[in-house]
Amino acid sequence: MRNLLLIAVVALSTTGCGIIYKQPIYQGNLLQEKSVAQLQAGQSKQQVNALLGTPSIPDPFHAQRWDYTSSQRVNRLGKTEVKNFTVFFENDRVTRWEGDYFPNQDAELAQKSVRQFGRNLAKDKKKRGGR
């Protein structure tokens, strides 16, 4: 009887672990919509680097292709959403780009963080001069 009670307690306590809050995880390049809109054919790699940043996956076998990958896991089941944005070069000049990204991720993260974590971040205070 004690063994059955012990098994029931352990089973009940471990099933509750799925109810516990799991922190959202965001990884990779969070590209801004205005930066992607400024991307034009004929730009150099330096210009693309200034707009989008360094690629998250430098592929030594495809030096004329930059891959920007980002992922997010926000639900309790651990399902991860991955998006890839690829810029193609020819003679170190942009020829085309394709793929998808999280366009308004920064603004959404800022709004959701208040709902998820509360207003426990430090507020900006006016600095007093002449202490």
N, CA, C and O atoms as a GROMACS GRO file, in nm:
protein
  524
    1MET      N    1   0.081  -0.119   0.000
    1MET     CA    2   0.000   0.000   0.000
    1MET      C    3   0.086   0.126   0.000
    1MET      O    4   0.055   0.224  -0.068
    2ARG      N    5   0.196   0.122   0.078
    2ARG     CA    6   0.286   0.238   0.082
    2ARG      C    7   0.354   0.258  -0.052
    2ARG      O    8   0.373   0.372  -0.096
    3ASN      N    9   0.391   0.149  -0.119
    3ASN     CA   10   0.454   0.160  -0.250
    3ASN      C   11   0.360   0.224  -0.351
    3ASN      O   12   0.401   0.307  -0.432
    4LEU      N   13   0.234   0.186  -0.346
    4LEU     CA   14   0.135   0.242  -0.437
    4LEU      C   15   0.115   0.391  -0.410
    4LEU      O   16   0.102   0.471  -0.503
    5LEU      N   17   0.113   0.428  -0.282
    5LEU     CA   18   0.100   0.568  -0.244
    5LEU      C   19   0.223   0.648  -0.288
    5LEU      O   20   0.210   0.761  -0.336
    6LEU      N   21   0.341   0.590  -0.273
    6LEU     CA   22   0.464   0.655  -0.314
    6LEU      C   23   0.466   0.676  -0.466
    6LEU      O   24   0.505   0.782  -0.514
    7ILE      N   25   0.425   0.576  -0.541
    7ILE     CA   26   0.419   0.586  -0.687
    7ILE      C   27   0.320   0.694  -0.729
    7ILE      O   28   0.346   0.770  -0.822
    8ALA      N   29   0.206   0.701  -0.662
    8ALA     CA   30   0.105   0.803  -0.694
    8ALA      C   31   0.157   0.943  -0.667
    8ALA      O   32   0.133   1.034  -0.746
    9VAL      N   33   0.229   0.962  -0.556
    9VAL     CA   34   0.284   1.092  -0.523
    9VAL      C   35   0.390   1.134  -0.624
    9VAL      O   36   0.392   1.249  -0.668
   10VAL      N   37   0.479   1.043  -0.661
   10VAL     CA   38   0.584   1.074  -0.759
   10VAL      C   39   0.522   1.105  -0.895
   10VAL      O   40   0.564   1.200  -0.962
   11ALA      N   41   0.424   1.026  -0.936
   11ALA     CA   42   0.358   1.049  -1.065
   11ALA      C   43   0.286   1.183  -1.066
   11ALA      O   44   0.292   1.255  -1.166
   12LEU      N   45   0.220   1.217  -0.959
   12LEU     CA   46   0.148   1.343  -0.951
   12LEU      C   47   0.244   1.462  -0.952
   12LEU      O   48   0.216   1.563  -1.016
   13SER      N   49   0.355   1.450  -0.883
   13SER     CA   50   0.450   1.561  -0.877
   13SER      C   51   0.522   1.581  -1.011
   13SER      O   52   0.554   1.695  -1.047
   14THR      N   53   0.549   1.475  -1.084
   14THR     CA   54   0.617   1.490  -1.213
   14THR      C   55   0.523   1.535  -1.324
   14THR      O   56   0.567   1.600  -1.418
   15THR      N   57   0.394   1.503  -1.314
   15THR     CA   58   0.302   1.550  -1.417
   15THR      C   59   0.277   1.699  -1.403
   15THR      O   60   0.238   1.764  -1.501
   16GLY      N   61   0.298   1.753  -1.288
   16GLY     CA   62   0.282   1.897  -1.267
   16GLY      C   63   0.392   1.978  -1.331
   16GLY      O   64   0.379   2.100  -1.344
   17CYS      N   65   0.501   1.914  -1.372
   17CYS     CA   66   0.613   1.987  -1.433
   17CYS      C   67   0.574   2.049  -1.566
   17CYS      O   68   0.632   2.150  -1.605
   18GLY      N   69   0.478   1.991  -1.637
   18GLY     CA   70   0.434   2.049  -1.763
   18GLY      C   71   0.353   2.175  -1.745
   18GLY      O   72   0.336   2.252  -1.840
   19ILE      N   73   0.303   2.198  -1.626
   19ILE     CA   74   0.222   2.316  -1.598
   19ILE      C   75   0.310   2.436  -1.565
   19ILE      O   76   0.267   2.550  -1.579
   20ILE      N   77   0.430   2.410  -1.522
   20ILE     CA   78   0.521   2.516  -1.481
   20ILE      C   79   0.556   2.602  -1.602
   20ILE      O   80   0.567   2.552  -1.714
   21TYR      N   81   0.574   2.731  -1.578
   21TYR     CA   82   0.608   2.827  -1.682
   21TYR      C   83   0.742   2.792  -1.745
   21TYR      O   84   0.838   2.760  -1.675
   22LYS      N   85   0.748   2.797  -1.878
   22LYS     CA   86   0.873   2.780  -1.950
   22LYS      C   87   0.904   2.909  -2.022
   22LYS      O   88   0.820   2.964  -2.093
   23GLN      N   89   1.025   2.957  -2.002
   23GLN     CA   90   1.066   3.085  -2.059
   23GLN      C   91   1.077   3.075  -2.210
   23GLN      O   92   1.129   2.976  -2.262
   24PRO      N   93   1.028   3.176  -2.284
   24PRO     CA   94   1.043   3.175  -2.429
   24PRO      C   95   1.189   3.192  -2.468
   24PRO      O   96   1.265   3.261  -2.401
   25ILE      N   97   1.228   3.127  -2.577
   25ILE     CA   98   1.365   3.132  -2.623
   25ILE      C   99   1.367   3.186  -2.765
   25ILE      O  100   1.299   3.134  -2.853
   26TYR      N  101   1.445   3.291  -2.787
   26TYR     CA  102   1.462   3.352  -2.918
   26TYR      C  103   1.610   3.344  -2.953
   26TYR      O  104   1.695   3.387  -2.874
   27GLN      N  105   1.642   3.290  -3.070
   27GLN     CA  106   1.782   3.277  -3.109
   27GLN      C  107   1.799   3.318  -3.254
   27GLN      O  108   1.704   3.316  -3.333
   28GLY      N  109   1.920   3.356  -3.289
   28GLY     CA  110   1.951   3.388  -3.427
   28GLY      C  111   1.945   3.537  -3.455
   28GLY      O  112   1.949   3.620  -3.364
   29ASN      N  113   1.934   3.568  -3.584
   29ASN     CA  114   1.929   3.706  -3.629
   29ASN      C  115   1.784   3.755  -3.629
   29ASN      O  116   1.699   3.696  -3.695
   30LEU      N  117   1.757   3.862  -3.557
   30LEU     CA  118   1.628   3.927  -3.561
   30LEU      C  119   1.640   4.044  -3.658
   30LEU      O  120   1.690   4.151  -3.621
   31LEU      N  121   1.596   4.025  -3.781
   31LEU     CA  122   1.609   4.126  -3.885
   31LEU      C  123   1.497   4.228  -3.875
   31LEU      O  124   1.383   4.193  -3.846
   32GLN      N  125   1.530   4.352  -3.898
   32GLN     CA  126   1.430   4.458  -3.897
   32GLN      C  127   1.373   4.477  -4.036
   32GLN      O  128   1.445   4.467  -4.136
   33GLU      N  129   1.245   4.503  -4.042
   33GLU     CA  130   1.175   4.517  -4.169
   33GLU      C  131   1.232   4.634  -4.251
   33GLU      O  132   1.244   4.623  -4.373
   34LYS      N  133   1.267   4.744  -4.186
   34LYS     CA  134   1.320   4.859  -4.259
   34LYS      C  135   1.458   4.828  -4.318
   34LYS      O  136   1.493   4.883  -4.422
   35SER      N  137   1.536   4.744  -4.252
   35SER     CA  138   1.666   4.706  -4.305
   35SER      C  139   1.653   4.617  -4.428
   35SER      O  140   1.725   4.634  -4.526
   36VAL      N  141   1.560   4.523  -4.423
   36VAL     CA  142   1.539   4.435  -4.537
   36VAL      C  143   1.482   4.514  -4.655
   36VAL      O  144   1.512   4.484  -4.771
   37ALA      N  145   1.400   4.616  -4.626
   37ALA     CA  146   1.343   4.699  -4.733
   37ALA      C  147   1.451   4.780  -4.804
   37ALA      O  148   1.433   4.816  -4.920
   38GLN      N  149   1.561   4.810  -4.737
   38GLN     CA  150   1.670   4.887  -4.797
   38GLN      C  151   1.764   4.800  -4.879
   38GLN      O  152   1.853   4.852  -4.947
   39LEU      N  153   1.747   4.670  -4.876
   39LEU     CA  154   1.830   4.577  -4.951
   39LEU      C  155   1.802   4.594  -5.100
   39LEU      O  156   1.686   4.595  -5.141
   40GLN      N  157   1.908   4.608  -5.180
   40GLN     CA  158   1.893   4.628  -5.324
   40GLN      C  159   1.994   4.542  -5.398
   40GLN      O  160   2.102   4.512  -5.348
   41ALA      N  161   1.955   4.502  -5.518
   41ALA     CA  162   2.047   4.427  -5.603
   41ALA      C  163   2.166   4.516  -5.639
   41ALA      O  164   2.149   4.635  -5.667
   42GLY      N  165   2.284   4.459  -5.638
   42GLY     CA  166   2.405   4.533  -5.670
   42GLY      C  167   2.481   4.583  -5.549
   42GLY      O  168   2.592   4.635  -5.565
   43GLN      N  169   2.426   4.570  -5.430
   43GLN     CA  170   2.497   4.615  -5.310
   43GLN      C  171   2.613   4.520  -5.280
   43GLN      O  172   2.610   4.402  -5.314
   44SER      N  173   2.715   4.575  -5.217
   44SER     CA  174   2.832   4.494  -5.181
   44SER      C  175   2.806   4.417  -5.052
   44SER      O  176   2.707   4.441  -4.982
   45LYS      N  177   2.895   4.325  -5.021
   45LYS     CA  178   2.882   4.247  -4.897
   45LYS      C  179   2.895   4.337  -4.775
   45LYS      O  180   2.831   4.312  -4.672
   46GLN      N  181   2.977   4.441  -4.784
   46GLN     CA  182   2.993   4.534  -4.673
   46GLN      C  183   2.863   4.610  -4.647
   46GLN      O  184   2.827   4.633  -4.531
   47GLN      N  185   2.793   4.648  -4.752
   47GLN     CA  186   2.667   4.719  -4.736
   47GLN      C  187   2.561   4.629  -4.674
   47GLN      O  188   2.483   4.672  -4.590
   48VAL      N  189   2.558   4.503  -4.717
   48VAL     CA  190   2.463   4.407  -4.660
   48VAL      C  191   2.496   4.380  -4.514
   48VAL      O  192   2.407   4.368  -4.431
   49ASN      N  193   2.624   4.372  -4.484
   49ASN     CA  194   2.667   4.352  -4.346
   49ASN      C  195   2.625   4.470  -4.259
   49ASN      O  196   2.585   4.451  -4.144
   50ALA      N  197   2.632   4.592  -4.312
   50ALA     CA  198   2.590   4.710  -4.236
   50ALA      C  199   2.439   4.711  -4.215
   50ALA      O  200   2.392   4.756  -4.110
   51LEU      N  201   2.362   4.662  -4.312
   51LEU     CA  202   2.216   4.662  -4.300
   51LEU      C  203   2.164   4.549  -4.212
   51LEU      O  204   2.084   4.572  -4.122
   52LEU      N  205   2.210   4.427  -4.239
   52LEU     CA  206   2.153   4.309  -4.175
   52LEU      C  207   2.241   4.248  -4.067
   52LEU      O  208   2.193   4.167  -3.987
   53GLY      N  209   2.366   4.285  -4.063
   53GLY     CA  210   2.458   4.223  -3.968
   53GLY      C  211   2.526   4.102  -4.030
   53GLY      O  212   2.505   4.070  -4.147
   54THR      N  213   2.607   4.037  -3.951
   54THR     CA  214   2.678   3.920  -4.001
   54THR      C  215   2.581   3.802  -4.010
   54THR      O  216   2.488   3.792  -3.930
   55PRO      N  217   2.600   3.715  -4.107
   55PRO     CA  218   2.510   3.600  -4.119
   55PRO      C  219   2.530   3.503  -4.004
   55PRO      O  220   2.640   3.488  -3.952
   56SER      N  221   2.421   3.438  -3.965
   56SER     CA  222   2.429   3.346  -3.852
   56SER      C  223   2.494   3.214  -3.892
   56SER      O  224   2.547   3.143  -3.807
   57ILE      N  225   2.490   3.182  -4.021
   57ILE     CA  226   2.550   3.056  -4.067
   57ILE      C  227   2.648   3.086  -4.179
   57ILE      O  228   2.608   3.093  -4.295
   58PRO      N  229   2.777   3.105  -4.148
   58PRO     CA  230   2.875   3.122  -4.255
   58PRO      C  231   2.908   2.986  -4.315
   58PRO      O  232   2.965   2.900  -4.246
   59ASP      N  233   2.874   2.966  -4.440
   59ASP     CA  234   2.893   2.836  -4.505
   59ASP      C  235   3.020   2.839  -4.589
   59ASP      O  236   3.024   2.913  -4.688
   60PRO      N  237   3.123   2.763  -4.554
   60PRO     CA  238   3.247   2.767  -4.632
   60PRO      C  239   3.230   2.709  -4.772
   60PRO      O  240   3.312   2.737  -4.860
   61PHE      N  241   3.128   2.630  -4.796
   61PHE     CA  242   3.107   2.570  -4.928
   61PHE      C  243   3.024   2.660  -5.020
   61PHE      O  244   3.022   2.640  -5.141
   62HIS      N  245   2.956   2.759  -4.964
   62HIS     CA  246   2.875   2.853  -5.042
   62HIS      C  247   2.911   2.995  -4.998
   62HIS      O  248   2.835   3.060  -4.927
   63ALA      N  249   3.027   3.043  -5.041
   63ALA     CA  250   3.074   3.175  -5.000
   63ALA      C  251   2.991   3.286  -5.062
   63ALA      O  252   2.994   3.399  -5.013
   64GLN      N  253   2.917   3.256  -5.166
   64GLN     CA  254   2.834   3.357  -5.234
   64GLN      C  255   2.690   3.354  -5.185
   64GLN      O  256   2.600   3.401  -5.254
   65ARG      N  257   2.670   3.299  -5.066
   65ARG     CA  258   2.535   3.293  -5.008
   65ARG      C  259   2.545   3.316  -4.857
   65ARG      O  260   2.625   3.253  -4.789
   66TRP      N  261   2.464   3.408  -4.807
   66TRP     CA  262   2.458   3.434  -4.664
   66TRP      C  263   2.322   3.393  -4.613
   66TRP      O  264   2.219   3.432  -4.668
   67ASP      N  265   2.321   3.313  -4.506
   67ASP     CA  266   2.197   3.265  -4.447
   67ASP      C  267   2.177   3.330  -4.310
   67ASP      O  268   2.264   3.325  -4.223
   68TYR      N  269   2.061   3.391  -4.294
   68TYR     CA  270   2.021   3.450  -4.166
   68TYR      C  271   1.907   3.364  -4.111
   68TYR      O  272   1.798   3.361  -4.167
   69THR      N  273   1.934   3.295  -4.003
   69THR     CA  274   1.837   3.204  -3.945
   69THR      C  275   1.797   3.253  -3.807
   69THR      O  276   1.881   3.296  -3.728
   70SER      N  277   1.668   3.247  -3.780
   70SER     CA  278   1.619   3.283  -3.647
   70SER      C  279   1.514   3.182  -3.605
   70SER      O  280   1.444   3.124  -3.689
   71SER      N  281   1.505   3.161  -3.476
   71SER     CA  282   1.408   3.065  -3.424
   71SER      C  283   1.347   3.118  -3.296
   71SER      O  284   1.406   3.201  -3.226
   72GLN      N  285   1.228   3.070  -3.268
   72GLN     CA  286   1.162   3.107  -3.144
   72GLN      C  287   1.085   2.987  -3.091
   72GLN      O  288   1.024   2.910  -3.166
   73ARG      N  289   1.090   2.974  -2.960
   73ARG     CA  290   1.009   2.873  -2.892
   73ARG      C  291   0.935   2.945  -2.781
   73ARG      O  292   0.996   2.993  -2.686
   74VAL      N  293   0.804   2.952  -2.795
   74VAL     CA  294   0.728   3.030  -2.698
   74VAL      C  295   0.623   2.949  -2.623
   74VAL      O  296   0.575   2.994  -2.519
   75ASN      N  297   0.587   2.833  -2.672
   75ASN     CA  298   0.481   2.759  -2.604
   75ASN      C  299   0.539   2.654  -2.510
   75ASN      O  300   0.660   2.628  -2.512
   76ARG      N  301   0.455   2.594  -2.432
   76ARG     CA  302   0.500   2.497  -2.331
   76ARG      C  303   0.535   2.362  -2.390
   76ARG      O  304   0.604   2.282  -2.327
   77LEU      N  305   0.489   2.335  -2.512
   77LEU     CA  306   0.516   2.206  -2.573
   77LEU      C  307   0.657   2.196  -2.631
   77LEU      O  308   0.703   2.088  -2.665
   78GLY      N  309   0.724   2.308  -2.642
   78GLY     CA  310   0.860   2.308  -2.693
   78GLY      C  311   0.867   2.310  -2.844
   78GLY      O  312   0.972   2.280  -2.901
   79LYS      N  313   0.758   2.345  -2.913
   79LYS     CA  314   0.758   2.353  -3.058
   79LYS      C  315   0.835   2.477  -3.100
   79LYS      O  316   0.806   2.588  -3.054
   80THR      N  317   0.933   2.458  -3.186
   80THR     CA  318   1.019   2.567  -3.228
   80THR      C  319   0.985   2.608  -3.371
   80THR      O  320   0.971   2.524  -3.460
   81GLU      N  321   0.970   2.738  -3.391
   81GLU     CA  322   0.945   2.792  -3.525
   81GLU      C  323   1.076   2.850  -3.577
   81GLU      O  324   1.138   2.934  -3.511
   82VAL      N  325   1.118   2.806  -3.697
   82VAL     CA  326   1.244   2.848  -3.756
   82VAL      C  327   1.215   2.919  -3.888
   82VAL      O  328   1.135   2.872  -3.969
   83LYS      N  329   1.281   3.033  -3.908
   83LYS     CA  330   1.267   3.106  -4.034
   83LYS      C  331   1.406   3.135  -4.089
   83LYS      O  332   1.499   3.167  -4.015
   84ASN      N  333   1.419   3.122  -4.221
   84ASN     CA  334   1.546   3.142  -4.290
   84ASN      C  335   1.532   3.254  -4.392
   84ASN      O  336   1.435   3.258  -4.468
   85PHE      N  337   1.630   3.343  -4.394
   85PHE     CA  338   1.637   3.449  -4.494
   85PHE      C  339   1.774   3.439  -4.558
   85PHE      O  340   1.876   3.442  -4.489
   86THR      N  341   1.778   3.427  -4.690
   86THR     CA  342   1.903   3.402  -4.762
   86THR      C  343   1.929   3.514  -4.861
   86THR      O  344   1.839   3.555  -4.935
   87VAL      N  345   2.053   3.564  -4.863
   87VAL     CA  346   2.097   3.665  -4.958
   87VAL      C  347   2.200   3.599  -5.049
   87VAL      O  348   2.297   3.539  -5.001
   88PHE      N  349   2.180   3.610  -5.180
   88PHE     CA  350   2.270   3.549  -5.278
   88PHE      C  351   2.356   3.656  -5.343
   88PHE      O  352   2.308   3.765  -5.376
   89PHE      N  353   2.484   3.625  -5.362
   89PHE     CA  354   2.580   3.716  -5.422
   89PHE      C  355   2.639   3.655  -5.548
   89PHE      O  356   2.643   3.534  -5.565
   90GLU      N  357   2.683   3.744  -5.636
   90GLU     CA  358   2.761   3.703  -5.753
   90GLU      C  359   2.868   3.809  -5.770
   90GLU      O  360   2.838   3.927  -5.787
   91ASN      N  361   2.994   3.767  -5.766
   91ASN     CA  362   3.109   3.860  -5.770
   91ASN      C  363   3.099   3.962  -5.656
   91ASN      O  364   3.125   4.080  -5.676
   92ASP      N  365   3.061   3.916  -5.538
   92ASP     CA  366   3.049   3.996  -5.417
   92ASP      C  367   2.946   4.109  -5.428
   92ASP      O  368   2.957   4.210  -5.360
   93ARG      N  369   2.847   4.091  -5.513
   93ARG     CA  370   2.736   4.185  -5.528
   93ARG      C  371   2.605   4.109  -5.513
   93ARG      O  372   2.593   3.995  -5.557
   94VAL      N  373   2.506   4.173  -5.450
   94VAL     CA  374   2.376   4.109  -5.426
   94VAL      C  375   2.306   4.088  -5.560
   94VAL      O  376   2.296   4.179  -5.642
   95THR      N  377   2.258   3.965  -5.581
   95THR     CA  378   2.179   3.937  -5.701
   95THR      C  379   2.032   3.917  -5.665
   95THR      O  380   1.943   3.962  -5.737
   96ARG      N  381   2.006   3.848  -5.553
   96ARG     CA  382   1.868   3.825  -5.510
   96ARG      C  383   1.868   3.783  -5.364
   96ARG      O  384   1.972   3.754  -5.306
   97TRP      N  385   1.748   3.780  -5.306
   97TRP     CA  386   1.729   3.731  -5.169
   97TRP      C  387   1.594   3.664  -5.162
   97TRP      O  388   1.504   3.694  -5.240
   98GLU      N  389   1.581   3.574  -5.068
   98GLU     CA  390   1.456   3.500  -5.052
   98GLU      C  391   1.445   3.450  -4.910
   98GLU      O  392   1.542   3.450  -4.834
   99GLY      N  393   1.327   3.409  -4.875
   99GLY     CA  394   1.305   3.352  -4.743
   99GLY      C  395   1.213   3.438  -4.658
   99GLY      O  396   1.148   3.530  -4.707
  100ASP      N  397   1.210   3.404  -4.533
  100ASP     CA  398   1.119   3.469  -4.440
  100ASP      C  399   1.194   3.502  -4.312
  100ASP      O  400   1.298   3.442  -4.282
  101TYR      N  401   1.142   3.595  -4.236
  101TYR     CA  402   1.202   3.637  -4.109
  101TYR      C  403   1.090   3.686  -4.019
  101TYR      O  404   0.975   3.696  -4.062
  102PHE      N  405   1.123   3.717  -3.897
  102PHE     CA  406   1.026   3.771  -3.803
  102PHE      C  407   1.034   3.924  -3.814
  102PHE      O  408   1.119   3.985  -3.750
  103PRO      N  409   0.945   3.989  -3.894
  103PRO     CA  410   0.964   4.130  -3.927
  103PRO      C  411   0.948   4.226  -3.811
  103PRO      O  412   1.024   4.323  -3.801
  104ASN      N  413   0.854   4.205  -3.724
  104ASN     CA  414   0.830   4.299  -3.613
  104ASN      C  415   0.863   4.234  -3.479
  104ASN      O  416   0.797   4.260  -3.379
  105GLN      N  417   0.963   4.153  -3.478
  105GLN     CA  418   0.995   4.074  -3.359
  105GLN      C  419   1.034   4.161  -3.240
  105GLN      O  420   0.992   4.134  -3.128
  106ASP      N  421   1.113   4.266  -3.264
  106ASP     CA  422   1.158   4.349  -3.152
  106ASP      C  423   1.041   4.419  -3.083
  106ASP      O  424   1.034   4.421  -2.960
  107ALA      N  425   0.950   4.474  -3.162
  107ALA     CA  426   0.834   4.543  -3.103
  107ALA      C  427   0.744   4.444  -3.030
  107ALA      O  428   0.694   4.474  -2.921
  108GLU      N  429   0.724   4.327  -3.089
  108GLU     CA  430   0.642   4.225  -3.023
  108GLU      C  431   0.705   4.177  -2.894
  108GLU      O  432   0.637   4.157  -2.794
  109LEU      N  433   0.837   4.159  -2.895
  109LEU     CA  434   0.906   4.115  -2.774
  109LEU      C  435   0.892   4.218  -2.663
  109LEU      O  436   0.872   4.182  -2.547
  110ALA      N  437   0.903   4.346  -2.698
  110ALA     CA  438   0.890   4.450  -2.597
  110ALA      C  439   0.750   4.452  -2.537
  110ALA      O  440   0.735   4.470  -2.416
  111GLN      N  441   0.647   4.434  -2.620
  111GLN     CA  442   0.510   4.435  -2.569
  111GLN      C  443   0.480   4.309  -2.488
  111GLN      O  444   0.417   4.317  -2.382
  112LYS      N  445   0.525   4.194  -2.537
  112LYS     CA  446   0.496   4.068  -2.468
  112LYS      C  447   0.573   4.055  -2.338
  112LYS      O  448   0.526   3.992  -2.244
  113SER      N  449   0.692   4.115  -2.332
  113SER     CA  450   0.772   4.100  -2.210
  113SER      C  451   0.704   4.164  -2.091
  113SER      O  452   0.716   4.115  -1.978
  114VAL      N  453   0.632   4.273  -2.114
  114VAL     CA  454   0.560   4.337  -2.003
  114VAL      C  455   0.449   4.245  -1.955
  114VAL      O  456   0.427   4.230  -1.835
  115ARG      N  457   0.377   4.184  -2.050
  115ARG     CA  458   0.268   4.093  -2.011
  115ARG      C  459   0.323   3.966  -1.945
  115ARG      O  460   0.263   3.916  -1.850
  116GLN      N  461   0.435   3.916  -1.994
  116GLN     CA  462   0.488   3.790  -1.941
  116GLN      C  463   0.560   3.808  -1.808
  116GLN      O  464   0.545   3.725  -1.718
  117PHE      N  465   0.638   3.915  -1.796
  117PHE     CA  466   0.724   3.929  -1.680
  117PHE      C  467   0.683   4.040  -1.586
  117PHE      O  468   0.739   4.052  -1.477
  118GLY      N  469   0.586   4.121  -1.626
  118GLY     CA  470   0.544   4.232  -1.541
  118GLY      C  471   0.632   4.352  -1.560
  118GLY      O  472   0.729   4.349  -1.636
  119ARG      N  473   0.598   4.458  -1.491
  119ARG     CA  474   0.675   4.583  -1.504
  119ARG      C  475   0.783   4.588  -1.397
  119ARG      O  476   0.784   4.679  -1.314
  120ASN      N  477   0.873   4.493  -1.399
  120ASN     CA  478   0.978   4.490  -1.298
  120ASN      C  479   1.112   4.539  -1.352
  120ASN      O  480   1.214   4.524  -1.286
  121LEU      N  481   1.111   4.599  -1.470
  121LEU     CA  482   1.234   4.657  -1.522
  121LEU      C  483   1.249   4.798  -1.468
  121LEU      O  484   1.149   4.866  -1.441
  122ALA      N  485   1.370   4.842  -1.454
  122ALA     CA  486   1.395   4.976  -1.400
  122ALA      C  487   1.342   5.083  -1.495
  122ALA      O  488   1.358   5.072  -1.616
  123LYS      N  489   1.280   5.182  -1.440
  123LYS     CA  490   1.226   5.291  -1.521
  123LYS      C  491   1.331   5.401  -1.534
  123LYS      O  492   1.415   5.420  -1.446
  124ASP      N  493   1.321   5.472  -1.646
  124ASP     CA  494   1.412   5.584  -1.666
  124ASP      C  495   1.374   5.697  -1.571
  124ASP      O  496   1.258   5.736  -1.562
  125LYS      N  497   1.472   5.747  -1.501
  125LYS     CA  498   1.450   5.859  -1.410
  125LYS      C  499   1.535   5.975  -1.457
  125LYS      O  500   1.645   5.956  -1.510
  126LYS      N  501   1.483   6.095  -1.436
  126LYS     CA  502   1.561   6.212  -1.473
  126LYS      C  503   1.681   6.221  -1.380
  126LYS      O  504   1.670   6.211  -1.258
  127LYS      N  505   1.794   6.241  -1.441
  127LYS     CA  506   1.915   6.252  -1.360
  127LYS      C  507   1.921   6.391  -1.298
  127LYS      O  508   1.900   6.492  -1.364
  128ARG      N  509   1.949   6.392  -1.172
  128ARG     CA  510   1.957   6.519  -1.100
  128ARG      C  511   2.099   6.572  -1.112
  128ARG      O  512   2.196   6.502  -1.084
  129GLY      N  513   2.108   6.694  -1.151
  129GLY     CA  514   2.240   6.757  -1.164
  129GLY      C  515   2.286   6.816  -1.032
  129GLY      O  516   2.205   6.859  -0.951
  130GLY      N  517   2.414   6.820  -1.011
  130GLY     CA  518   2.474   6.884  -0.893
  130GLY      C  519   2.439   6.814  -0.764
  130GLY      O  520   2.385   6.878  -0.673
  131ARG      N  521   2.467   6.690  -0.753
  131ARG     CA  522   2.437   6.616  -0.629
  131ARG      C  523   2.510   6.669  -0.513
  131ARG      O  524   2.496   6.618  -0.402
   0.00000   0.00000   0.00000
